[in-house]
Amino acid sequence: MKRHIYLEMKPLIQARREFLAAFDWIALVGEEEAPTVEALGRVTAWPVFANYSSPTYHAAAMDGIAVEAEDTFGAAEDRPLLLPLGQKAHMVNTGQPLPPGCNAVVMIEQVHQTPDGQMEIRAAAFPWQHVRKVGEDMVAHEMILPHHHRLCPQDLAALLTAGVFRVPVLQRPRVAIMATGSELLDWQQAEDSAPASGAIIEANATFLASLVRECGGEAIILPRQPDQFESIREALAQALASQAHIVVLNAGASAGSKDFTAHVLDDLGEVLVHGVTAMPGKPSILGRAQNKPVVGSPGYPVSAWVCFDQFLRPALSLMQGQQPSERPTLEVVAARPLPSKLGQEEFLRVHLGRVGENVVATPLKRGAGTITSLTRADGILRIPAESEGLEEGARARAELLKPRWAVEETLVVVGSHDVTLDLLADHMKTINPRLWMSSSNVGSLAGLMALKAGRSHLGGTHLLDTETGDYNVSYLQKHLAGLPVVLVTLAWRQQGLMVKKGNPKGIGSLADLTRPEVTFVNRQAGSGTRVLLDYYLAREGINPAQIKGYRQDEYTHTAVAVQVLSGGADCGLGILAAAKALGLDFVPLCPERYDLCIPQAFLDDHRVKVLLDTLQSKNFRQAVEALGGYDISPMGHLAWRG
């Protein structure tokens, strides 16, 4: 079958405009009546009018006596007036109907009852004093709510008060979601046994269905289909014939030989757009069949999110009579250079945190398949298609994915990776639940540069001084001269060679890395682990060029461990905790000190104080010790001040 190549990709804004203009969205959904008590979040189809007035009678607004105001005229402090109870005065409680002939209430605090049962007052009442008149809140046949109004809790109370017990609402937009792909594995199957090589746990249908529900729609997850044209065609035809208002086909939207979405849509309807100038999200397909919108959502989860966010989210708003909303934005500063591909608008997921006067944006992983870049993101930086990216320190606006207060409560950590940092962030929340930590793993030296530029609150560092054998101090004196900082020790940790279980290639020392059958995976230049490796290689007279894979690098210890576990390499240098976590064997090389470098200006920052308090926490220390490979005895100690 002929492949669909993106020969006519459309700019994102144009594709969105054409898609939203292609349908009368309100007309796609019908109307229905919903019980008022179950109508929270629904949208009114028509204006809603009161059946009853509220209140339906003249009601006492205070506890006291109901009177005819004219009977009280002349009462004064020096001329008290006596009103016979049951004749000129009637006891009432708040909310009770006024007795016939009464038009005012005197508060009980202003009444004295005499021994003979008369009510003494010392001030005249005026007509309708302390009375809720008929229809004070609403009058029968008065409009309570306009059409296309989303119902909130107070609306439900108003409707019930007005005698509206069933309310006309728009149907919830029904979105049928069908995942395609022969490699997909239902999560129930994965629960019973680990996925085989090449199998992927199907999560996108649940992801998209949750987004639909979040937007007020009703999601219908259809049985997943294999990569077969006829199967997908038949399933789409059935979905179009169902009561669904929109059909979403997930995966199969790209240009591969097994990508059938565009072909099927061509056969049953028409493709309006195939490919948009967005990254991620380029393979998005927008079409129509049987006058229903059909969306081909890319298979990578972040691409699927961009497709939903840019096309389905606004469509669902319009189907509910609402205008598409825009996220709040915030001016941010790029923590480091952010190059971007010219010609495609990039949706860059970022950590956000205020450092001094600026909100710093630190990029997360950019891959379209990295769902964790969304789970960890505080915001989205949209880099325009006509831009080649942002320079370090450049200002831009980020769309917020979290509340603005969370940005102000985020501790920004940029530096070397350590597996305890995620634990640290979690334990800090036990002291202050509002606190967040943004951790960017760029290596020790890059972390120091971020501190120098004012782009972080602190950084992890473990840079070995090969001349003195000490850690970090000489680098701070060289690179952070003039910036007063302190070094607080997190722990001593064990570095060594991570190898597969059983050490099948018998790797016992750095010298074994030069064997031709051994493949190595390294850490990035500027990382403390790379500095450590280079030091030991030089000490043993080993030329890095002799090591197969020396220039293959990763940014975290766990990423190195995964490469070894998956067979991407036979060996990698990293910490014992990472090897232990992934079930690898470990050949010790040396212990090293891992410090947190903190500018003295931030020592009084409440976020930093919580971090330092957490280092003294017994629960945190026990959690670190349980990882293996850590000496926590110096944890929290001041290692150096300069």
Backbone torsions as a table, in degrees:
resi	resn	phi	psi	omega
1	MET	NA	138.7	-178.2
2	LYS	-63.4	135.1	179.4
3	ARG	-77.8	149.0	172.0
4	HIS	-92.4	113.6	175.6
5	ILE	-105.1	148.4	-174.4
6	TYR	-77.9	75.5	-179.8
7	LEU	-83.1	-22.3	-177.0
8	GLU	-129.4	50.7	175.9
9	MET	-60.3	141.8	-178.1
10	LYS	-109.6	146.3	173.3
11	PRO	-56.3	144.7	-174.7
12	LEU	-54.7	-46.9	-176.3
13	ILE	-65.3	-34.9	178.4
14	GLN	-70.1	-43.4	179.0
15	ALA	-60.8	-41.7	179.5
16	ARG	-65.2	-43.8	-179.5
17	ARG	-62.5	-44.8	-178.7
18	GLU	-66.1	-40.2	-179.2
19	PHE	-66.2	-45.5	-177.9
20	LEU	-70.4	-24.4	178.8
21	ALA	-86.5	-8.6	-173.7
22	ALA	-81.3	-10.7	-174.9
23	PHE	-137.3	150.0	167.2
24	ASP	-89.0	93.8	-167.1
25	TRP	-64.3	-40.0	179.1
26	ILE	-63.3	-37.8	-177.7
27	ALA	-68.4	-19.9	-179.9
28	LEU	-68.1	-29.9	-178.4
29	VAL	-103.9	151.6	177.6
30	GLY	-96.4	-166.5	179.4
31	GLU	-120.7	158.0	176.6
32	GLU	-157.3	167.5	174.5
33	GLU	-101.5	138.4	177.8
34	ALA	-122.5	142.2	173.1
35	PRO	-57.0	132.6	-176.8
36	THR	-55.2	-38.2	-176.8
37	VAL	-69.0	-12.2	180.0
38	GLU	-115.1	13.9	-169.1
39	ALA	-98.7	10.7	179.7
40	LEU	-57.1	129.4	178.8
41	GLY	85.1	-10.5	178.2
42	ARG	-76.0	166.6	-176.2
43	VAL	-117.7	128.8	-177.9
44	THR	-64.5	135.4	178.2
45	ALA	-83.2	-31.2	-178.1
46	TRP	-137.5	165.7	171.4
47	PRO	-59.3	146.0	-177.8
48	VAL	-113.6	129.8	-176.4
49	PHE	-113.6	150.8	-179.6
50	ALA	-73.1	137.6	172.1
51	ASN	-86.3	-31.6	-178.6
52	TYR	-125.4	156.0	169.7
53	SER	-79.4	160.4	176.3
54	SER	-138.6	119.4	-7.1
55	PRO	-73.1	166.5	-179.3
56	THR	-89.3	0.1	179.8
57	TYR	-148.2	164.1	172.8
58	HIS	-71.3	120.6	-171.8
59	ALA	-119.2	143.5	174.4
60	ALA	-66.3	131.9	178.8
61	ALA	-96.6	-5.0	-179.9
62	MET	-142.8	159.4	167.2
63	ASP	-74.3	136.7	178.9
64	GLY	165.2	-143.2	177.4
65	ILE	-119.7	135.8	174.8
66	ALA	-87.2	136.1	-176.8
67	VAL	-142.3	166.9	165.0
68	GLU	-90.7	123.1	-172.0
69	ALA	-52.0	-38.6	-177.1
70	GLU	-61.9	-27.3	179.8
71	ASP	-71.0	-13.2	-176.8
72	THR	-101.1	-6.1	-176.7
73	PHE	-60.9	138.2	179.9
74	GLY	98.7	-15.0	178.4
75	ALA	-67.6	136.4	179.8
76	ALA	-151.4	170.2	-177.5
77	GLU	-59.2	-37.9	-179.0
78	ASP	-95.1	-1.1	178.3
79	ARG	-135.9	71.3	179.8
80	PRO	-60.7	148.8	-177.8
81	LEU	-116.2	136.6	178.8
82	LEU	-104.6	127.9	179.2
83	LEU	-119.2	125.4	-179.8
84	PRO	-65.3	128.4	178.4
85	LEU	-69.1	131.5	-178.6
86	GLY	91.0	-10.6	178.0
87	GLN	-118.4	-62.9	179.1
88	LYS	-101.3	-12.6	-179.3
89	ALA	-136.5	140.3	-177.0
90	HIS	-135.6	127.3	179.8
91	MET	-68.3	131.8	177.6
92	VAL	-138.2	152.2	172.4
93	ASN	-108.5	160.9	179.9
94	THR	-54.3	129.3	177.6
95	GLY	94.6	-14.2	-178.8
96	GLN	-76.7	151.0	176.4
97	PRO	-64.4	147.8	173.8
98	LEU	-73.6	138.5	174.9
99	PRO	-62.9	154.7	179.3
100	PRO	-54.1	138.9	178.0
101	GLY	86.8	-8.2	-179.4
102	CYS	-95.8	146.1	178.8
103	ASN	-141.9	17.1	179.0
104	ALA	-157.4	160.1	176.3
105	VAL	-129.2	133.3	173.0
106	VAL	-102.4	125.8	-176.8
107	MET	-59.7	144.8	-176.5
108	ILE	-60.6	-29.0	180.0
109	GLU	-66.9	-19.8	-177.6
110	GLN	-102.4	14.9	-177.3
111	VAL	-121.1	138.5	173.5
112	HIS	-121.7	126.5	179.7
113	GLN	-92.5	125.7	-179.4
114	THR	-80.6	162.9	-179.3
115	PRO	-58.9	-26.8	-178.6
116	ASP	-90.8	12.2	173.2
117	GLY	89.0	7.8	177.4
118	GLN	-90.5	156.0	-178.1
119	MET	-104.4	118.9	-177.7
120	GLU	-97.3	127.6	176.3
121	ILE	-124.4	151.5	-177.9
122	ARG	-122.0	16.8	175.0
123	ALA	-152.4	143.0	-179.9
124	ALA	-74.9	148.0	173.9
125	ALA	-96.7	151.4	175.6
126	PHE	-106.1	157.3	-177.1
127	PRO	-55.5	133.6	177.5
128	TRP	68.6	19.1	174.0
129	GLN	-64.8	130.1	177.7
130	HIS	54.1	40.9	178.7
131	VAL	-128.0	134.2	170.3
132	ARG	-93.4	111.0	-175.1
133	LYS	-76.8	158.2	175.8
134	VAL	-52.2	129.5	176.5
135	GLY	75.3	14.1	179.9
136	GLU	-57.1	-41.2	-179.1
137	ASP	-85.7	-51.7	178.3
138	MET	-152.4	154.8	-177.4
139	VAL	-114.0	140.5	178.0
140	ALA	-49.1	136.4	179.6
141	HIS	77.0	2.5	174.9
142	GLU	-80.0	142.9	176.9
143	MET	-68.9	128.4	177.7
144	ILE	-94.4	-46.6	-176.0
145	LEU	-136.3	143.9	177.5
146	PRO	-80.2	174.0	176.2
147	HIS	-73.8	156.5	179.3
148	HIS	59.7	37.8	177.3
149	HIS	-104.2	127.6	179.0
150	ARG	-80.1	125.5	-171.5
151	LEU	-78.6	130.2	177.3
152	CYS	-114.8	173.9	-173.4
153	PRO	-55.1	-42.6	-178.6
154	GLN	-67.4	-28.0	176.3
155	ASP	-65.0	-40.2	-179.8
156	LEU	-63.3	-39.4	178.2
157	ALA	-64.7	-41.1	179.7
158	ALA	-64.8	-40.9	-179.7
159	LEU	-64.0	-45.6	179.4
160	LEU	-63.2	-41.2	178.6
161	THR	-60.5	-35.0	-178.3
162	ALA	-84.9	3.8	178.8
163	GLY	78.5	20.3	176.6
164	VAL	-98.4	102.9	-173.4
165	PHE	-101.0	-13.1	172.1
166	ARG	-135.9	135.0	-172.1
167	VAL	-121.9	136.2	178.1
168	PRO	-74.5	123.7	-177.3
169	VAL	-131.3	159.3	171.0
170	LEU	-71.9	144.6	173.6
171	GLN	-61.4	146.5	172.9
172	ARG	-65.3	135.4	175.8
173	PRO	-59.7	125.5	-179.6
174	ARG	-98.9	121.4	-176.6
175	VAL	-116.3	116.2	176.5
176	ALA	-88.0	129.5	-175.4
177	ILE	-121.0	124.7	-178.9
178	MET	-128.3	118.0	175.5
179	ALA	-84.2	141.7	177.9
180	THR	-124.2	148.0	178.0
181	GLY	144.3	123.1	-178.9
182	SER	-70.2	-19.8	-177.1
183	GLU	-86.1	-4.3	-173.1
184	LEU	-76.7	146.0	-179.2
185	LEU	-127.9	125.9	176.8
186	ASP	-63.3	144.8	-177.0
187	TRP	-62.3	-29.6	178.3
188	GLN	-62.5	-36.5	177.0
189	GLN	-68.2	-40.6	-180.0
190	ALA	-67.3	-26.1	178.4
191	GLU	-67.0	-30.9	-177.8
192	ASP	-82.1	-34.2	-179.3
193	SER	-155.6	151.5	-178.0
194	ALA	-61.9	143.5	-179.8
195	PRO	-61.1	140.7	175.3
196	ALA	-72.1	162.1	178.2
197	SER	-58.2	130.6	-179.6
198	GLY	93.9	-12.6	178.7
199	ALA	-88.7	145.6	-180.0
200	ILE	-124.9	127.9	176.8
201	ILE	-67.0	125.5	-177.2
202	GLU	-77.5	111.9	-178.8
203	ALA	-121.1	-16.8	-173.1
204	ASN	-66.2	-35.1	-179.6
205	ALA	-62.1	-44.2	176.7
206	THR	-63.9	-41.5	178.8
207	PHE	-58.9	-52.3	-178.3
208	LEU	-66.7	-39.0	179.1
209	ALA	-62.4	-38.6	178.5
210	SER	-66.2	-38.8	177.1
211	LEU	-64.2	-39.8	177.6
212	VAL	-60.7	-48.7	-179.2
213	ARG	-63.4	-37.4	178.7
214	GLU	-62.0	-29.0	179.4
215	CYS	-91.7	9.4	176.9
216	GLY	89.1	7.0	-179.8
217	GLY	-95.1	175.8	177.2
218	GLU	-113.2	122.1	-176.9
219	ALA	-97.4	136.9	177.5
220	ILE	-122.6	109.1	-179.5
221	ILE	-87.8	117.9	-179.1
222	LEU	-90.1	160.9	176.0
223	PRO	-57.6	137.5	179.5
224	ARG	-69.7	154.7	-175.8
225	GLN	-121.7	145.2	176.1
226	PRO	-73.1	169.8	179.5
227	ASP	-76.3	71.3	178.1
228	GLN	-136.2	128.2	-174.9
229	PHE	-55.6	-50.1	-175.1
230	GLU	-65.1	-39.5	179.6
231	SER	-62.9	-44.8	-178.4
232	ILE	-68.7	-39.7	-179.8
233	ARG	-62.2	-45.8	-178.6
234	GLU	-65.2	-41.0	-179.5
235	ALA	-66.5	-38.9	178.7
236	LEU	-66.9	-41.4	178.7
237	ALA	-59.7	-41.2	178.1
238	GLN	-66.2	-39.1	179.7
239	ALA	-65.6	-38.9	179.0
240	LEU	-67.0	-30.8	-179.9
241	ALA	-82.5	-8.1	-179.1
242	SER	-83.3	-172.8	-179.5
243	GLN	-85.9	8.3	177.4
244	ALA	-67.3	142.9	177.1
245	HIS	-90.3	-29.5	179.1
246	ILE	-135.2	145.0	174.9
247	VAL	-119.5	132.0	177.8
248	VAL	-118.1	123.9	172.0
249	LEU	-102.3	119.8	-179.0
250	ASN	-99.7	131.3	-176.5
251	ALA	77.0	168.3	-177.0
252	GLY	75.0	15.6	-176.4
253	ALA	-96.6	-7.4	-175.2
254	SER	-85.9	-153.2	-173.9
255	ALA	-114.8	18.4	-179.2
256	GLY	-76.1	168.7	-178.0
257	SER	-69.0	-17.3	179.1
258	LYS	-106.5	14.1	-179.6
259	ASP	-98.6	105.6	-170.1
260	PHE	-107.9	-3.8	-172.9
261	THR	-56.6	-49.3	-178.0
262	ALA	-63.4	-39.2	179.6
263	HIS	-64.4	-45.2	-179.4
264	VAL	-64.0	-42.0	-179.8
265	LEU	-66.7	-37.4	174.1
266	ASP	-58.4	-38.2	-175.7
267	ASP	-74.0	-36.8	-175.0
268	LEU	-100.7	-13.5	-177.3
269	GLY	-162.9	-130.7	179.4
270	GLU	-143.5	146.3	175.4
271	VAL	-91.7	120.2	177.6
272	LEU	-86.7	-39.7	-179.5
273	VAL	-143.5	132.6	170.2
274	HIS	-132.0	98.7	-179.7
275	GLY	103.6	124.6	177.1
276	VAL	-126.0	154.2	-178.1
277	THR	-82.1	67.5	179.1
278	ALA	-136.3	148.8	-179.6
279	MET	-141.9	116.1	-5.4
280	PRO	-72.5	171.6	176.8
281	GLY	112.0	2.0	-175.5
282	LYS	-54.3	-40.8	-173.9
283	PRO	-77.6	7.7	-175.9
284	SER	-53.5	137.9	178.1
285	ILE	-118.5	132.4	177.2
286	LEU	-123.2	127.2	-176.9
287	GLY	-152.3	-173.0	-177.8
288	ARG	-144.6	140.5	174.3
289	ALA	-151.6	131.5	-176.9
290	GLN	51.9	38.9	178.6
291	ASN	60.8	22.3	174.8
292	LYS	-114.0	142.3	175.9
293	PRO	-67.4	137.0	174.1
294	VAL	-126.8	127.3	-178.3
295	VAL	-118.0	126.9	172.3
296	GLY	-94.3	104.6	-176.0
297	SER	-91.5	133.3	179.2
298	PRO	-59.6	156.0	-176.1
299	GLY	-79.2	-31.3	176.6
300	TYR	-66.4	135.3	-170.9
301	PRO	-62.3	-38.4	-179.8
302	VAL	-70.8	-37.2	174.3
303	SER	-61.7	-41.2	178.5
304	ALA	-62.4	-38.7	179.3
305	TRP	-65.6	-44.1	179.0
306	VAL	-61.7	-43.4	178.4
307	CYS	-60.0	-46.6	179.0
308	PHE	-62.6	-47.2	-174.2
309	ASP	-63.0	-37.6	-174.1
310	GLN	-89.3	-24.0	-175.5
311	PHE	-120.0	-51.0	-175.3
312	LEU	-77.0	-39.2	-179.6
313	ARG	-59.9	-49.5	176.8
314	PRO	-65.3	-34.0	178.6
315	ALA	-63.9	-41.9	179.2
316	LEU	-65.7	-34.0	175.3
317	SER	-63.5	-47.1	-178.8
318	LEU	-63.5	-36.0	179.3
319	MET	-66.1	-18.8	179.5
320	GLN	-107.6	18.9	175.5
321	GLY	70.8	18.8	-178.5
322	GLN	-112.4	149.8	173.2
323	GLN	-80.9	140.0	179.4
324	PRO	-55.8	132.5	-178.3
325	SER	-87.9	157.2	175.6
326	GLU	-114.2	142.7	179.2
327	ARG	-72.8	150.4	172.7
328	PRO	-65.3	150.4	-179.2
329	THR	-121.6	164.4	-177.7
330	LEU	-146.3	138.8	176.2
331	GLU	-73.4	131.9	-176.6
332	VAL	-132.0	166.5	177.8
333	VAL	-119.0	131.6	-179.5
334	ALA	-68.5	127.6	-177.6
335	ALA	-72.4	-26.4	178.4
336	ARG	-155.2	170.0	-179.6
337	PRO	-56.8	137.0	-178.3
338	LEU	-124.8	78.1	178.7
339	PRO	-66.5	148.7	-179.0
340	SER	-143.0	156.1	-176.4
341	LYS	-78.0	124.3	179.1
342	LEU	-64.6	136.9	176.7
343	GLY	98.6	-7.7	178.0
344	GLN	-133.2	130.8	175.7
345	GLU	-73.6	127.4	-176.9
346	GLU	-104.1	134.3	174.8
347	PHE	-100.2	92.2	-174.3
348	LEU	-92.0	122.0	178.7
349	ARG	-82.1	133.8	-173.0
350	VAL	-136.4	149.8	162.8
351	HIS	-80.0	145.2	176.8
352	LEU	-129.6	139.1	175.8
353	GLY	-163.4	142.8	-179.7
354	ARG	-82.3	125.6	174.2
355	VAL	-122.8	107.7	-176.1
356	GLY	66.1	-126.8	-177.1
357	GLU	-86.5	-10.7	-172.6
358	ASN	-113.2	148.9	167.6
359	VAL	-93.6	119.2	-173.8
360	VAL	-94.1	132.6	177.9
361	ALA	-106.1	115.8	179.4
362	THR	-111.4	123.0	-174.2
363	PRO	-70.2	146.8	171.3
364	LEU	-98.1	-178.7	179.9
365	LYS	-56.5	140.5	-171.8
366	ARG	-97.6	-8.6	-175.2
367	GLY	-63.2	144.1	-179.8
368	ALA	-68.2	-16.8	-179.4
369	GLY	-96.6	2.1	-175.4
370	THR	-92.2	86.8	-178.6
371	ILE	-63.1	-27.2	179.7
372	THR	-66.9	-20.1	176.0
373	SER	-67.8	-21.6	173.9
374	LEU	-87.1	-39.2	-179.2
375	THR	-64.9	-28.7	-176.9
376	ARG	-98.6	-7.4	-173.0
377	ALA	-74.1	139.4	171.1
378	ASP	-96.1	-21.0	-177.6
379	GLY	-164.8	175.6	179.3
380	ILE	-122.2	125.8	171.2
381	LEU	-98.7	116.6	178.9
382	ARG	-96.0	109.7	179.9
383	ILE	-92.4	117.9	-174.1
384	PRO	-58.0	154.4	-178.2
385	ALA	-62.6	-29.0	-177.6
386	GLU	-86.2	4.9	-178.2
387	SER	-107.7	147.7	175.3
388	GLU	-96.3	12.9	175.8
389	GLY	120.1	-168.1	-177.5
390	LEU	-121.8	140.1	173.1
391	GLU	-77.3	158.1	174.0
392	GLU	-58.0	131.3	-179.5
393	GLY	87.9	-6.4	179.9
394	ALA	-68.9	148.9	-179.3
395	ARG	-98.0	142.9	178.7
396	ALA	-154.8	175.4	176.7
397	ARG	-110.2	134.6	179.0
398	ALA	-111.7	140.3	173.1
399	GLU	-81.2	133.1	-176.2
400	LEU	-84.9	132.0	173.3
401	LEU	-103.1	-11.6	178.6
402	LYS	-126.2	165.3	179.5
403	PRO	-60.4	151.0	-178.8
404	ARG	-59.4	-35.1	-178.6
405	TRP	-63.3	-30.4	-179.2
406	ALA	-64.4	-32.7	177.0
407	VAL	-63.4	-41.3	-178.9
408	GLU	-70.9	-20.9	-177.4
409	GLU	-103.6	18.9	-177.7
410	THR	-101.0	128.7	174.6
411	LEU	-90.5	123.0	-175.1
412	VAL	-96.8	116.9	-179.4
413	VAL	-118.5	121.2	-179.9
414	VAL	-129.3	123.5	179.6
415	GLY	164.9	-144.3	-175.7
416	SER	-75.3	149.0	179.5
417	HIS	-81.0	140.4	168.1
418	ASP	-149.5	140.3	-174.9
419	VAL	-68.4	-15.3	179.2
420	THR	-77.4	-13.9	-176.0
421	LEU	-65.4	-38.1	177.0
422	ASP	-65.7	-39.3	175.5
423	LEU	-61.8	-42.5	179.9
424	LEU	-59.6	-45.5	179.6
425	ALA	-60.8	-41.0	-178.0
426	ASP	-68.1	-42.4	-178.8
427	HIS	-71.6	-28.4	176.3
428	MET	-61.3	-31.9	-179.6
429	LYS	-68.5	-20.7	176.2
430	THR	-71.5	-24.1	176.9
431	ILE	-88.1	-43.5	178.8
432	ASN	-137.4	99.8	-176.3
433	PRO	-61.6	-18.8	-179.4
434	ARG	-81.5	-8.9	-171.6
435	LEU	-83.5	141.0	174.6
436	TRP	-123.1	156.9	172.0
437	MET	-126.7	129.4	173.8
438	SER	-103.6	115.5	-176.7
439	SER	-116.4	120.8	-179.4
440	SER	-116.4	122.2	-174.9
441	ASN	-94.2	95.4	-176.8
442	VAL	-120.1	-1.4	-176.7
443	GLY	101.0	157.3	-174.4
444	SER	-60.8	-49.4	-174.6
445	LEU	-65.8	-42.9	177.8
446	ALA	-63.8	-31.3	176.3
447	GLY	-65.1	-40.2	177.4
448	LEU	-64.2	-37.7	178.9
449	MET	-66.5	-34.1	177.1
450	ALA	-66.1	-39.1	176.4
451	LEU	-63.1	-43.8	-179.4
452	LYS	-61.1	-36.7	-178.3
453	ALA	-84.7	-1.0	-179.0
454	GLY	72.7	32.2	-176.8
455	ARG	-104.4	3.1	179.2
456	SER	-153.9	164.5	176.5
457	HIS	-86.6	-31.0	-179.5
458	LEU	-166.3	168.7	179.5
459	GLY	-147.8	147.8	174.9
460	GLY	-84.6	137.4	-176.9
461	THR	-147.8	143.8	177.2
462	HIS	-148.5	56.1	-176.6
463	LEU	-88.0	117.4	-178.2
464	LEU	-80.6	128.8	170.8
465	ASP	-85.4	108.2	-173.3
466	THR	-68.7	-14.8	179.6
467	GLU	-89.4	-38.7	-175.9
468	THR	-102.3	-19.6	-175.6
469	GLY	80.9	-0.9	178.2
470	ASP	-85.8	169.8	-179.0
471	TYR	-114.7	136.2	162.1
472	ASN	75.7	-39.7	-168.7
473	VAL	-58.4	-48.8	-177.3
474	SER	-63.2	-32.0	178.3
475	TYR	-70.5	-38.1	177.7
476	LEU	-66.2	-42.0	179.3
477	GLN	-63.0	-31.8	-179.5
478	LYS	-82.3	-46.6	-170.9
479	HIS	-96.4	-21.8	-177.6
480	LEU	-118.3	29.3	178.1
481	ALA	-57.2	130.0	-179.8
482	GLY	92.2	-9.7	177.4
483	LEU	-107.9	107.0	-179.5
484	PRO	-65.6	123.6	-179.4
485	VAL	-136.8	165.2	170.5
486	VAL	-125.6	152.3	172.6
487	LEU	-108.5	121.9	176.3
488	VAL	-114.5	123.3	-176.4
489	THR	-72.7	130.8	172.0
490	LEU	-85.4	-50.1	179.0
491	ALA	-175.5	164.7	161.5
492	TRP	-92.1	138.4	-177.8
493	ARG	-132.8	158.5	-175.7
494	GLN	-95.2	121.1	173.9
495	GLN	-100.0	146.9	178.5
496	GLY	-174.1	-172.6	-178.8
497	LEU	-92.3	123.3	177.0
498	MET	-91.9	127.8	-178.8
499	VAL	-134.6	164.3	179.6
500	LYS	-62.7	156.5	179.8
501	LYS	-54.6	130.6	-178.5
502	GLY	87.3	-7.4	178.7
503	ASN	46.9	63.5	-171.7
504	PRO	-60.6	-24.0	-179.3
505	LYS	-101.5	10.3	172.8
506	GLY	59.9	40.9	-179.4
507	ILE	-80.0	122.3	-176.9
508	GLY	-126.4	-9.7	-178.0
509	SER	-159.6	172.1	177.8
510	LEU	-62.6	-30.2	179.8
511	ALA	-60.2	-29.9	-179.9
512	ASP	-67.8	-17.9	179.9
513	LEU	-67.7	-18.8	-179.2
514	THR	-85.1	-7.1	178.4
515	ARG	-66.4	136.6	-173.5
516	PRO	-62.8	-24.4	-177.8
517	GLU	-88.4	0.1	-177.8
518	VAL	-102.3	128.9	177.5
519	THR	-110.7	133.1	-174.8
520	PHE	-111.2	152.1	170.2
521	VAL	-125.6	131.2	-170.1
522	ASN	-105.4	172.4	168.4
523	ARG	-96.9	161.5	-174.6
524	GLN	-68.9	153.7	176.5
525	ALA	-59.2	138.9	-178.8
526	GLY	94.6	-12.7	177.3
527	SER	-80.7	152.5	179.2
528	GLY	-62.7	-34.9	179.7
529	THR	-66.3	-37.7	177.3
530	ARG	-66.0	-42.3	177.6
531	VAL	-60.5	-43.4	179.8
532	LEU	-62.3	-45.4	179.7
533	LEU	-60.8	-48.2	-178.0
534	ASP	-60.9	-36.5	178.1
535	TYR	-62.5	-48.3	-178.0
536	TYR	-69.8	-34.1	176.4
537	LEU	-63.7	-44.0	179.8
538	ALA	-64.8	-39.7	-179.0
539	ARG	-63.9	-32.5	-179.2
540	GLU	-96.7	4.4	176.4
541	GLY	70.7	30.8	-179.8
542	ILE	-99.1	125.9	177.5
543	ASN	-80.8	123.0	179.8
544	PRO	-54.8	-27.2	-179.7
545	ALA	-64.9	-18.6	179.4
546	GLN	-79.1	-10.7	-173.9
547	ILE	-98.4	118.3	179.0
548	LYS	-73.0	114.6	-179.4
549	GLY	102.6	5.0	-179.1
550	TYR	-57.1	-34.8	-178.4
551	ARG	-91.2	2.6	172.3
552	GLN	-87.0	113.5	-173.2
553	ASP	-128.0	158.2	177.2
554	GLU	-131.5	164.6	-173.0
555	TYR	-100.9	-6.2	179.3
556	THR	-140.4	159.7	177.0
557	HIS	-64.1	-38.5	-179.0
558	THR	-69.2	-32.9	177.0
559	ALA	-66.2	-37.9	175.8
560	VAL	-64.3	-44.3	-179.0
561	ALA	-61.7	-39.7	179.5
562	VAL	-64.3	-39.1	178.0
563	GLN	-60.6	-41.0	178.6
564	VAL	-68.0	-45.2	-178.8
565	LEU	-61.4	-39.0	-175.2
566	SER	-84.3	-6.3	-179.3
567	GLY	91.7	5.9	176.1
568	GLY	-69.9	-18.8	176.7
569	ALA	-156.5	159.0	177.5
570	ASP	-88.0	-20.7	-170.9
571	CYS	-159.5	150.4	174.0
572	GLY	-154.5	151.7	178.8
573	LEU	-88.4	131.3	-179.7
574	GLY	-171.3	-170.7	-175.1
575	ILE	-93.4	153.8	-177.2
576	LEU	-59.4	-37.6	-177.6
577	ALA	-60.0	-38.6	179.5
578	ALA	-68.8	-41.1	178.3
579	ALA	-63.4	-43.8	-178.8
580	LYS	-64.1	-40.3	-177.7
581	ALA	-62.1	-32.7	-177.3
582	LEU	-104.9	11.5	174.6
583	GLY	71.5	31.5	178.4
584	LEU	-96.5	157.7	170.9
585	ASP	-82.2	163.4	-170.9
586	PHE	-141.4	130.2	176.3
587	VAL	-109.3	106.1	-175.0
588	PRO	-61.1	143.0	175.5
589	LEU	-115.0	-54.8	-179.5
590	CYS	-168.4	156.6	168.9
591	PRO	-83.6	155.4	177.2
592	GLU	-145.4	156.6	-179.6
593	ARG	-96.5	128.7	178.0
594	TYR	-110.2	119.1	-176.5
595	ASP	-113.8	158.2	169.3
596	LEU	-105.6	122.1	179.9
597	CYS	-96.3	119.9	-173.5
598	ILE	-127.1	121.2	172.8
599	PRO	-58.5	137.4	-177.7
600	GLN	-60.9	-26.4	179.8
601	ALA	-63.1	-21.2	-177.6
602	PHE	-99.8	1.7	-175.9
603	LEU	-64.9	-26.6	178.4
604	ASP	-92.7	-1.5	177.4
605	ASP	-65.8	133.3	-174.9
606	HIS	-61.7	-28.8	179.5
607	ARG	-69.8	-42.1	178.5
608	VAL	-67.4	-38.6	178.3
609	LYS	-60.2	-40.3	178.1
610	VAL	-64.1	-40.6	178.1
611	LEU	-60.2	-47.7	-178.2
612	LEU	-64.9	-37.2	176.4
613	ASP	-64.5	-37.5	-179.4
614	THR	-64.6	-34.9	178.7
615	LEU	-61.8	-23.0	178.7
616	GLN	-91.2	-3.4	-175.7
617	SER	-72.9	130.8	178.4
618	LYS	-62.0	-41.8	-178.6
619	ASN	-64.0	-40.4	179.4
620	PHE	-67.0	-44.0	-179.5
621	ARG	-60.7	-41.2	178.7
622	GLN	-65.0	-37.9	179.5
623	ALA	-65.5	-39.2	178.5
624	VAL	-67.7	-43.9	-178.9
625	GLU	-60.7	-34.7	-178.5
626	ALA	-68.0	-20.0	178.9
627	LEU	-67.7	-31.5	-178.2
628	GLY	91.8	142.2	176.0
629	GLY	85.5	12.1	-178.8
630	TYR	-121.5	138.0	168.0
631	ASP	-105.0	109.7	-173.7
632	ILE	-96.0	4.6	-176.3
633	SER	-59.3	-35.5	178.4
634	PRO	-91.8	9.5	-175.3
635	MET	-58.0	128.4	178.1
636	GLY	86.7	-5.2	-179.2
637	HIS	-77.8	146.2	175.8
638	LEU	-75.6	117.5	-178.3
639	ALA	-92.4	-27.5	-177.6
640	TRP	-169.8	146.8	174.3
641	ARG	-131.7	131.2	-179.6
642	GLY	-152.6	NA	NA
